[in-house]
Amino acid sequence: MATRVLSLRRKFLYAATLSGVVVAVLAGSLETALRLSGYGYSSHFFRKATLPGGGQVWRENRWCT
């Protein structure tokens, strides 16, 4: 049975695709682990804030963006 020889262009395409997938999986795993452990700032756009008088209001979350 004869094996096909891959062209250099196709080898680079496979290597780039594999590298991109590996980096995306590693970054996604790290992000998931950090979020599950509660590390970092909240990603919600609004947050509750307490006024000096004791009332609560919704404010923008500066750390969201």
N, C-alpha and C positions, 0 to 999 in steps of 0.2 A: 504494500500500500504506500503510495507516494504522499509525502507531506507537502503542503503548500507553503511557500516562502512568502512571508509578509513583506510588503514594501516598507521602506523607511518612513514614508509619510503615514502609513497606517499604524506603524509602531508608535510614532509620536502621538498620533490621535488616541490610541489606547492608553498610553502613559499619561497624557494630559487628562483624559476622562477619569482614569483611576485615581490620579492625584487629587482631582477636584472632588470626587466622591469621598475619598478618605478624609480630606480636610473638612468637608461639610459634616460628615458623621462625627468627627472628633469635636468640632466646634458646637454642634448641636447637643452632643452628650455633655459637654462641659456646661453649656447654658442650662440644660435641664437639671443637672446636678446642683448647680448654684441656686436656681429658682426653688427647687424642692427643699433645699436646706435653709431657705429664707435669707440668703446673702444678697446684699445690694439694696437698691431703692425700689419702691413700688412702681410698677409699669402702668398703673391706672392714670388716666388723664386728670381726674378730679380726686381730691382728698378732703377729709373732714378736718376742719380747724376749729379750735375753741376760742371764743372771744373773751376778753378780760372780764366781761360781765357774767360769764358762764354759759352763754348761748353757743350753739354750734352752727357753722356755715360750711358750704362747699366752696373750696378754692381750687385754683389750678395747681397742678403738680409740676413744679419747676424741673424736677429730676426726670420727668417722663420723656421729654424731648432732649 
